[in-house]
């Protein structure tokens, strides 16, 4: 099983600032990586797939990068609605899709 | 409106069974692979399993943690997805989400329901 490790566990950021979230895979997942946003009591929302492609309707302030084992989700200028938990997910190792444990982005 | 709505969750004793449903609307359900993903209270996400579409003979796949106990099925005439859960364990306690697999990326999930809570406890 591929283990996905996200860091940091919690990120404190002021509105308008840049947020950088990391996700590391225990072995290469090529570019088969997605990012999701989840707010309390809500279902996850797809942000990025293919490591860097924004999903439909996702604002340009969200960007993804990386390949192999190291990935980054960047939120260029945090808005109030962006405070949430973010998960990465690999889909390279079928049928064992695995998620990271999440990074909580909170208001500083 | 494009949406998925889960139902059927509740409290069940260890060893018991439960059947979850997911009603789809607003898109061509029959075209898509559909998955179940769960989230234990306060924990992260865990993929449960998948059913492919008719073109792929409705084949299914399961996570090792549920294989042999859970069965995924679908009824395209009713735009519905199902999860039959047998021999339930306390560790199966979670919110269960149904999720749509997009054409563009068969490993990700571009539409999720709001989830239904399954509690396995005596």
Interface residues (C-beta under 8 A of the other chain):
Chain A: X32 X34 X36 X42 X43 X44 X45 X46 X49 X50 X53 X55 X56 X87 X89 X90 X91 X92 X94 X95 X96 X97 X98 X99 X100 X101 X102
Chain B: X44 X45 X46 X47 X50 X61 X62 X63 X64 X97 X102 X104 X105 X106 X107 X108 X109 X110 X112 X113 X114 X115
